[in-house]
């Protein structure tokens, strides 16, 4: 009996670890799925005197892509987001997260700008409201203003083809 309890705890921990290793870290469930997109009103990266708010996008299906010029993974994802902007009629809004605006503008000028608008989130507060804990992250928001999908990490061509584009087509009706 003296060894049964530690052995039982060990077996339970090995079982939990084994289960955890089968999970896909990019499919972390978000508590925001099915909830209203958090409110924001931010200056546009290329027009700092002009603002865009969540309410300006209500009634439309749109994508929020959180990126930064300092983000190495964002560079890898950029080709995919550019492809999405060419293949889908929905607005893609960029959220330049914790980045100097000049650096963000320079980065988009160098690699191309796939965004309908890119917004400045210099202090990262809007990103925090959206549950962002790293960049890149991508969200799909429905016409009803609810978050329908969240992708953590760089969107790949495979994820674009199997998850993002089919969901956008379904939401657009």
Helices and strands as residue ranges (DSSP letters): H 4-21, G 25-27, E 41-43, E 51-53, G 54-57, E 62-67, H 72-87, E 91-97, H 101-111, E 117-121, H 125-129, E 137-141, E 147-152, H 157-159, I 160-164, H 165-172
